[in-house]
Amino acid sequence: MAKAESDRTTLDLFEYDKRPGRPKTNPLPRELQLKINKRNQLKRDKARGLKRVEFKVSSELYQALNDMAEEQNMSRSALIEIILQEKLATKR
């Protein structure tokens, strides 16, 4: 049976055709990749002696922190750490 190049309804005839686009590089589903990446990040942080701290702030404060961090070319996390260190230093 001949196949027409425009016919894409019979997928089994085209399973070995090269398709445009980026090839799949990881056999795991995306959700599992994200879990593994997060686990690895936490391990790296732990090895560097970092501890995780979470807190909620208003959207205005969040935006102000983002803007200030962008102005100083640093991450928001690094900026918050500096602010906390400065506050602790003045308290002593």
RATAFEN-V366839 format. One record per helix or strand. SS is the DSSP state (alpha for helix, beta for strand). FROM is the first residue (numbers start at 1). TO is the last residue. If there is no record, write none. Layout:
ss=SS from=FROM to=TO
ss=SS from=FROM to=TO
//
This chain:
ss=alpha from=11 to=14
ss=alpha from=30 to=47
ss=alpha from=59 to=71
ss=alpha from=76 to=91
//
